[in-house]
């Protein structure tokens, strides 16, 4: 499940992913960030993620590319130890600011 919340004052979009972060989330995840092209920062809250696969990594890269074109920043937050390890193995710590 994907939830999003946009703060007009700070132009910040929070995208919260719950449960399995896999290809089944693709449409909703993309819709969440495309709906707010004016965002200057995007934070993906991964605290509720129980599983992620390579398609989830691909979706994060899509968001990063989308944000880069607009001069926006992407942050990954509230990563569990397992999620954090997967992101580090994929060298995402070089592409994103990641917080646990």
Buried (B, 14 or more C-beta within 10 A) or exposed (E): EBEBEBEEEEEBBBBBBBEBBBEEBBEBBBEBBEEBEEBEBBBBBBEBBEEBEEBBBEBBBBBBEBBEEEEBBBBBBBBBEEBBEBBEEBEBEEBBEBEE
